[in-house]
Amino acid sequence: MESNKQRRSGSPGEGTVQSNKTCIRDLPYPDRLRALKLPSLRYRREGGDMLQTYKILHRLEDMPPDSLFHLAVEDSTRGHSMKLKKPRCRTALRQHFFNLRVIEKWKRLPEEVVTAPFHKCFQGKIGLVDWTVYHYLV
């Protein structure tokens, strides 16, 4: 009876045998993500931000896009047709708000991603974007 109790507790000092395998919780965060084949929180946040921006700009959310974003109307802009204009900020805190945080990343997305006909298509295409290129924008 006592050996079952020790086996269930799993602490090394109580008679359990430790294997050479390391427990996943003992690994550093990047190694855990790699082992579980999961994207990082930063990657998921950026993808979620881009999806929310797409929904707002394509009027899939019950929110007028003009309340958060201003489209760049100049014809001389490079990039895609839905480029956003970044307003000036008076405080550093304002730069971290959603509507300003996403603008630089949104500007750098390819045309075929931004103009996807459906949000599910956008999700599939945004998953193919290499976010490591944008790491300096965070």
Backbone as CSV, one residue per row, in Angstrom:
resi,resn,N_x,N_y,N_z,CA_x,CA_y,CA_z,C_x,C_y,C_z
1,MET,0.806,-1.180,0.000,0.000,0.000,0.000,0.861,1.261,0.000
2,GLU,1.885,1.258,0.804,2.745,2.423,0.905,3.513,2.667,-0.395
3,SER,3.890,1.632,-1.104,4.628,1.810,-2.359,3.755,2.470,-3.405
4,ASN,2.440,2.212,-3.427,1.536,2.883,-4.354,1.469,4.375,-4.054
5,LYS,1.426,4.705,-2.787,1.378,6.103,-2.386,2.639,6.832,-2.833
6,GLN,3.776,6.193,-2.662,5.034,6.809,-3.080,5.078,6.942,-4.599
7,ARG,4.596,5.986,-5.309,4.638,6.018,-6.765,3.749,7.149,-7.289
8,ARG,2.603,7.378,-6.674,1.696,8.425,-7.117,2.215,9.819,-6.800
9,SER,2.896,9.978,-5.707,3.347,11.313,-5.316,4.376,11.867,-6.277
10,GLY,5.241,11.032,-6.806,6.177,11.447,-7.832,7.335,12.287,-7.361
11,SER,7.496,12.547,-6.095,8.645,13.326,-5.656,9.848,12.416,-5.508
12,PRO,11.038,12.861,-5.925,12.212,11.998,-5.975,12.661,11.459,-4.629
13,GLY,12.384,12.138,-3.555,12.861,11.700,-2.253,12.019,10.598,-1.630
14,GLU,10.934,10.201,-2.286,10.032,9.241,-1.699,10.117,7.872,-2.352
15,GLY,11.237,7.494,-2.885,11.410,6.154,-3.395,11.083,5.971,-4.865
16,THR,10.750,7.034,-5.586,10.474,6.872,-7.004,11.781,6.894,-7.773
17,VAL,11.789,6.243,-8.902,12.984,6.180,-9.741,12.888,7.271,-10.784
18,GLN,13.899,8.119,-10.886,13.937,9.189,-11.878,14.498,8.636,-13.181
19,SER,13.832,8.939,-14.285,14.348,8.513,-15.582,15.283,9.592,-16.119
20,ASN,15.955,9.266,-17.185,16.881,10.217,-17.803,16.143,11.276,-18.615
21,LYS,14.864,11.063,-18.890,14.085,12.051,-19.633,13.837,13.262,-18.745
22,THR,13.907,14.436,-19.354,13.599,15.642,-18.594,12.113,15.934,-18.739
23,CYS,11.535,16.412,-17.706,10.125,16.775,-17.712,9.966,18.057,-18.532
24,ILE,8.863,18.167,-19.255,8.659,19.325,-20.128,8.601,20.620,-19.331
25,ARG,8.129,20.561,-18.093,8.060,21.790,-17.294,9.433,22.269,-16.844
26,ASP,10.456,21.417,-16.955,11.816,21.809,-16.592,12.552,22.484,-17.749
27,LEU,11.977,22.414,-18.954,12.621,23.008,-20.132,12.383,24.513,-20.178
28,PRO,13.289,25.261,-20.788,13.045,26.689,-20.996,11.869,26.889,-21.965
29,TYR,11.257,28.047,-21.916,10.057,28.346,-22.695,10.212,28.038,-24.192
30,PRO,11.269,28.486,-24.875,11.383,28.187,-26.310,11.465,26.684,-26.594
31,ASP,12.144,25.942,-25.723,12.251,24.499,-25.928,10.914,23.802,-25.701
32,ARG,10.144,24.282,-24.736,8.809,23.720,-24.506,7.914,23.948,-25.710
33,LEU,7.976,25.154,-26.268,7.171,25.440,-27.455,7.562,24.537,-28.607
34,ARG,8.859,24.357,-28.800,9.350,23.494,-29.872,8.901,22.050,-29.657
35,ALA,8.991,21.570,-28.432,8.616,20.193,-28.131,7.121,19.959,-28.344
36,LEU,6.311,20.947,-28.007,4.862,20.824,-28.150,4.358,21.298,-29.516
37,LYS,5.280,21.811,-30.333,4.959,22.326,-31.672,3.891,23.416,-31.599
38,LEU,4.118,24.380,-30.689,3.206,25.497,-30.489,3.883,26.807,-30.858
39,PRO,3.131,27.768,-31.371,3.702,29.098,-31.607,3.820,29.864,-30.294
40,SER,4.675,30.853,-30.284,4.870,31.650,-29.068,3.669,32.567,-28.837
41,LEU,3.557,33.075,-27.632,2.479,34.013,-27.308,2.579,35.273,-28.150
42,ARG,3.782,35.711,-28.405,4.010,36.902,-29.227,3.474,36.693,-30.645
43,TYR,3.764,35.521,-31.209,3.304,35.178,-32.549,1.777,35.124,-32.583
44,ARG,1.172,34.487,-31.583,-0.280,34.365,-31.544,-0.936,35.734,-31.358
45,ARG,-0.324,36.594,-30.560,-0.875,37.931,-30.356,-0.828,38.729,-31.655
46,GLU,0.280,38.657,-32.358,0.399,39.400,-33.607,-0.586,38.895,-34.652
47,GLY,-0.738,37.587,-34.732,-1.712,37.023,-35.665,-3.133,37.423,-35.293
48,GLY,-3.444,37.397,-34.010,-4.762,37.818,-33.545,-5.015,39.294,-33.801
49,ASP,-4.001,40.108,-33.604,-4.115,41.540,-33.888,-4.389,41.780,-35.368
50,MET,-3.682,41.052,-36.230,-3.881,41.215,-37.668,-5.278,40.765,-38.077
51,LEU,-5.764,39.661,-37.498,-7.110,39.178,-37.799,-8.157,40.190,-37.350
52,GLN,-7.989,40.760,-36.181,-8.940,41.754,-35.687,-8.914,43.005,-36.567
53,THR,-7.736,43.414,-37.004,-7.616,44.563,-37.902,-8.337,44.283,-39.213
54,TYR,-8.144,43.078,-39.756,-8.826,42.677,-40.994,-10.336,42.767,-40.807
55,LYS,-10.834,42.226,-39.714,-12.285,42.230,-39.471,-12.824,43.651,-39.350
56,ILE,-12.092,44.521,-38.699,-12.553,45.908,-38.542,-12.548,46.620,-39.890
57,LEU,-11.474,46.475,-40.642,-11.369,47.179,-41.926,-12.347,46.648,-42.974
58,HIS,-12.696,45.382,-42.891,-13.638,44.787,-43.841,-15.066,44.781,-43.303
59,ARG,-15.279,45.527,-42.227,-16.592,45.722,-41.619,-17.267,44.405,-41.207
60,LEU,-16.472,43.474,-40.703,-17.010,42.226,-40.168,-17.283,42.359,-38.671
61,GLU,-16.826,43.430,-38.082,-17.097,43.751,-36.677,-18.093,44.902,-36.646
62,ASP,-18.840,44.982,-35.582,-19.819,46.052,-35.433,-19.134,47.308,-34.896
63,MET,-18.212,47.818,-35.705,-17.435,48.985,-35.316,-16.998,49.705,-36.600
64,PRO,-17.258,50.978,-36.702,-16.817,51.677,-37.915,-15.287,51.756,-37.972
65,PRO,-14.688,51.395,-39.101,-13.221,51.430,-39.198,-12.641,52.825,-38.989
66,ASP,-13.418,53.854,-39.306,-12.932,55.228,-39.159,-12.704,55.613,-37.704
67,SER,-13.318,54.876,-36.773,-13.135,55.211,-35.369,-11.753,54.799,-34.858
68,LEU,-11.108,53.844,-35.512,-9.782,53.397,-35.079,-8.674,53.690,-36.071
69,PHE,-8.987,53.578,-37.366,-7.946,53.657,-38.393,-8.288,54.701,-39.443
70,HIS,-7.236,55.207,-40.078,-7.386,56.119,-41.207,-6.605,55.537,-42.374
71,LEU,-7.311,55.279,-43.478,-6.638,54.745,-44.659,-5.800,55.827,-45.318
72,ALA,-4.614,55.439,-45.784,-3.758,56.376,-46.509,-4.348,56.538,-47.899
73,VAL,-4.690,57.757,-48.276,-5.368,57.994,-49.552,-4.410,58.395,-50.664
74,GLU,-3.137,58.565,-50.363,-2.186,58.957,-51.389,-1.987,57.804,-52.373
75,ASP,-1.936,58.140,-53.663,-1.706,57.116,-54.690,-0.238,56.741,-54.796
76,SER,0.623,57.535,-54.203,2.055,57.298,-54.356,2.621,56.326,-53.322
77,THR,1.751,55.761,-52.491,2.255,54.861,-51.459,2.639,53.519,-52.057
78,ARG,3.688,52.950,-51.513,4.070,51.606,-51.927,3.292,50.614,-51.092
79,GLY,3.254,49.374,-51.519,2.579,48.352,-50.738,1.168,48.095,-51.228
80,HIS,0.330,47.641,-50.333,-1.016,47.229,-50.716,-2.001,48.390,-50.698
81,SER,-3.214,48.087,-51.135,-4.236,49.121,-51.307,-4.911,49.540,-50.001
82,MET,-4.708,48.805,-48.924,-5.364,49.119,-47.657,-4.359,49.604,-46.615
83,LYS,-3.420,50.399,-47.054,-2.394,50.901,-46.151,-3.000,51.910,-45.175
84,LEU,-2.581,51.795,-43.924,-3.096,52.663,-42.875,-2.136,53.808,-42.587
85,LYS,-2.701,54.935,-42.212,-1.907,56.114,-41.867,-1.753,56.161,-40.356
86,LYS,-0.538,56.359,-39.898,-0.266,56.386,-38.470,-0.366,57.823,-37.954
87,PRO,-1.263,58.057,-36.994,-1.373,59.408,-36.433,-0.233,59.689,-35.461
88,ARG,-0.016,60.953,-35.186,1.018,61.341,-34.221,0.527,61.082,-32.807
89,CYS,1.452,60.708,-31.954,1.129,60.441,-30.542,1.826,61.468,-29.667
90,ARG,1.129,61.936,-28.682,1.738,62.879,-27.741,2.415,62.157,-26.586
91,THR,1.967,60.951,-26.289,2.545,60.217,-25.165,3.080,58.869,-25.648
92,ALA,4.067,58.359,-24.945,4.628,57.051,-25.284,3.629,55.943,-24.972
93,LEU,2.795,56.156,-23.990,1.799,55.152,-23.619,0.835,54.881,-24.772
94,ARG,0.451,55.893,-25.471,-0.511,55.767,-26.583,0.024,54.868,-27.693
95,GLN,1.328,54.803,-27.870,1.915,53.992,-28.938,1.629,52.513,-28.766
96,HIS,1.277,52.076,-27.572,1.034,50.664,-27.311,-0.442,50.293,-27.414
97,PHE,-1.304,51.242,-27.744,-2.717,50.945,-27.933,-2.873,50.096,-29.190
98,PHE,-3.946,49.328,-29.249,-4.165,48.400,-30.360,-4.076,49.074,-31.718
99,ASN,-4.810,50.163,-31.897,-4.874,50.767,-33.220,-3.535,51.328,-33.700
100,LEU,-2.632,51.649,-32.812,-1.307,52.120,-33.235,-0.288,50.976,-33.273
101,ARG,-0.503,49.974,-32.444,0.415,48.837,-32.375,0.406,48.030,-33.668
102,VAL,-0.738,47.971,-34.350,-0.851,47.098,-35.515,-0.474,47.760,-36.835
103,ILE,-0.392,49.058,-36.875,-0.251,49.765,-38.152,1.020,49.382,-38.905
104,GLU,2.163,49.391,-38.259,3.416,49.087,-38.956,3.444,47.656,-39.499
105,LYS,2.909,46.724,-38.730,2.861,45.336,-39.197,1.868,45.189,-40.342
106,TRP,0.737,45.860,-40.237,-0.290,45.792,-41.281,0.236,46.356,-42.600
107,LYS,0.992,47.437,-42.525,1.532,48.065,-43.735,2.447,47.119,-44.514
108,ARG,3.120,46.225,-43.805,4.103,45.363,-44.437,3.555,44.028,-44.936
109,LEU,2.253,43.813,-44.737,1.655,42.576,-45.236,1.511,42.630,-46.752
110,PRO,1.613,41.490,-47.412,1.433,41.461,-48.865,-0.018,41.756,-49.275
111,GLU,-0.197,42.222,-50.498,-1.522,42.569,-51.033,-2.487,41.391,-50.989
112,GLU,-2.025,40.198,-51.357,-2.930,39.042,-51.402,-3.423,38.627,-50.019
113,VAL,-2.703,38.971,-48.973,-3.147,38.669,-47.613,-4.195,39.684,-47.172
114,VAL,-3.919,40.949,-47.384,-4.790,42.035,-46.926,-6.127,42.040,-47.664
115,THR,-6.131,41.660,-48.919,-7.353,41.697,-49.721,-8.008,40.322,-49.838
116,ALA,-7.749,39.430,-48.913,-8.387,38.113,-48.919,-9.908,38.294,-48.867
117,PRO,-10.660,37.491,-49.639,-12.107,37.702,-49.703,-12.869,37.342,-48.424
118,PHE,-12.358,36.397,-47.656,-13.041,35.959,-46.436,-12.045,35.932,-45.284
119,HIS,-12.546,36.048,-44.055,-11.624,36.068,-42.922,-10.955,34.717,-42.713
120,LYS,-11.584,33.619,-43.141,-10.931,32.304,-43.042,-9.762,32.224,-44.029
121,CYS,-9.926,32.807,-45.192,-8.815,32.880,-46.161,-7.683,33.717,-45.589
122,PHE,-8.046,34.833,-44.962,-7.051,35.688,-44.332,-6.285,34.927,-43.269
123,GLN,-7.004,34.149,-42.429,-6.350,33.373,-41.379,-5.343,32.395,-41.972
124,GLY,-5.718,31.733,-43.053,-4.805,30.790,-43.690,-3.579,31.482,-44.262
125,LYS,-3.794,32.627,-44.896,-2.679,33.347,-45.505,-1.784,34.015,-44.467
126,ILE,-2.369,34.501,-43.385,-1.567,35.156,-42.346,-0.695,34.125,-41.647
127,GLY,-1.136,32.880,-41.614,-0.343,31.812,-41.022,0.920,31.521,-41.812
128,LEU,0.934,31.902,-43.089,2.097,31.681,-43.942,3.102,32.824,-43.898
129,VAL,2.716,33.938,-43.288,3.614,35.099,-43.194,4.723,34.795,-42.196
130,ASP,5.951,35.110,-42.565,7.100,34.893,-41.689,7.215,36.088,-40.750
131,TRP,6.764,35.922,-39.502,6.754,37.017,-38.539,8.139,37.333,-38.001
132,THR,9.116,36.481,-38.248,10.460,36.788,-37.764,11.016,38.019,-38.476
133,VAL,10.507,38.309,-39.658,10.917,39.506,-40.389,10.483,40.749,-39.642
134,TYR,9.365,40.664,-38.918,8.779,41.808,-38.246,9.181,41.931,-36.781
135,HIS,10.122,41.135,-36.324,10.439,41.112,-34.892,10.917,42.464,-34.374
136,TYR,11.502,43.281,-35.222,12.005,44.573,-34.761,10.867,45.582,-34.589
137,LEU,9.658,45.244,-35.025,8.547,46.160,-34.931,7.775,46.029,-33.630
138,VAL,8.113,45.042,-32.849,7.346,44.777,-31.611,7.743,45.718,-30.514
